[in-house]
Amino acid sequence: MDSVSENVSALDEPLIPIRTFISASEAEIAQGALTAFGIESVLSHDDCGGLRPHLNLARGIRLMVRPDDAKRAEETLTSSGGSGIIGTFGF
């Protein structure tokens, strides 16, 4: 099973978006911060399997978590390391 399938099956309940990013790198950094604090998340985007990365500009890459983790995830992203830098990446 690939890592995407494992992530999705591990989060088989409804998810909510907490941030939207244009850059995959920024989205992955934010997801890594959540993982470091024990919060499971999934990145949701459709760029036609990487063939049309420009679609991320229009639709964005959504960082999604369980509703029960949303508040803690928001707090983690806005105050991670005390700088709040991760909270400024998304829109």
Secondary structure, DSSP 8 states (H G I E B T S, - for coil): --HHHHHHHHT-S--EEEEEES-HHHHHHHHHHHHHTT---EEE--STTTT-TTHHHHH-EEEEE-GGGHHHHHHHHHHGGGT--GGGT--
